[in-house]
Every structure is written in C-alpha cells, then in structure tokens.
Amino acid sequence: MIYYNYGKNIVKILRMAEQMRHAWYSQKQMEAFKDIKKIKKQQDKLDKLDKQYCVFVYLNKDNEEVLCTEVTTEKKVHWNDAKYLGQVYKWVRSIEV
C-alpha cells in the first residue's frame, strides 16, 4: 500500500514538472492591457463577450496562488520592468481589468 501511494506521488510530481512555466509581473504590461480596453471602449468595439484579462492566477509548486501578467515556457522576459515570480504549473483563473 505504501509503495502504491509513493508511486502515485512520483507520477504527480513528474506531471507537475512537465507543466512548469515561469511567471512574471509587469506594471507596464498591466497598463497596456488597460489602455487597449479603453481604446476599444472609446471606439465602441468592446463587445460584451470581449473581456480584457490582465492578471492571471497560477499555482506554484507549493500550491500557493501567484498573480502574474505573463507566463512563459522559457525563463525569458518580454517587458523591461517585469519581475520574476518563480515557477508555476497550473492555471487557476484570470482576472478582468
């Protein structure tokens, strides 16, 4: 019985490692998302179904929620003010602007 549980946990850890991504937070990116939404609203191009998400919630290896503006497969930053938040493995939800 112990061996079975141990094996099951190993599989869970391996799956989590395969899905690991890098989380980032950028205030500039957050502002850009907000600006896009404002422009769309001013141009009456904002559909009720057109939601603009700017913050994403992921779980890290300790199953703690991490709020980020971007998640990448490589440890590569796309915004010059981005702060590295560590590795995450599972998307939880998105938060609308």
N, C-alpha and C positions, 0 to 999 in steps of 0.2 A: 504493500500500500504506500509506504513512504517513497519507494522508488518511482511509482506511478506519478505521485504528486511532484516529485523532483523533476521528472522528465517533462511533465506538463509545463512547469515553470520555465524550464530551459527553452522550450518551444516558444513560449510567450516572450521571453527576453530576446530570442533571435528575431522574432517577427517585429518587435519594437525597434531593434537595431536597424533592420532593413528599412523602416519607415522614418528614421531620424532625419530631421531637417534643421536648418539654422534659422532662428528667429531674430528679427531686427525691429527697432522702433526709430522712426524718423519724424520729427515735428514738421519738417518741410514737406514730406510726403503726405502727412495728415492735412496740412493746409492746402496742398494741391488738390486732394480729394474734395475738400470743402469748396474750393474755387470752381471746380468742374460742376459741382451740384448747383452753385449759384448761377453760373452761366447758363446751364440747361434750364433752370427755372426762369431766368430772365427772357430766354428765347422761346418760352412755352414748349420746350422739347422734353420736359420732365414728365414722363408717363407715371401713373400711379404705381405701376409694377417696376419702374426703373429705380431701384434702390441703390444708393451710393454707400457702400460699406467702406469704412476706413480703418477699423480696428478688428483684428481677428484674435480669437481666444483659442489657444492650443494648450495641450498638456505637456509638461516636461517629464523627464524620467522619474521624478518623484511624485508624479500625478498632481502637480500644482499647476494652476492656471497661469498662463503667460499672455499678456496683452501685447500684440505686435502689429506693425503696419505692413510687414512683409515677411515671407518665409521662403527660403531658398534651399536648393539641394546642395549647393556648394557654399563654402564659407566665403562668399563674395558679396560685397556691399554695393548697392546701386545709388544710394543717396549719401552725399558727403557729410551729413550730420547724423547718420544712422549709428545707433548704439547696439552693440551685440548683446542679445539676451540669453544666449545659450542654445542648447539643442532641445527640440520639441519633437513629438512623434504623432500626436493625434489632434485633429481639428475638433473644436467643441462647438463654437458658434461665431457668427460675425455680428458686429455692432454697427448700426447705421449712423451716419453723420447726423 
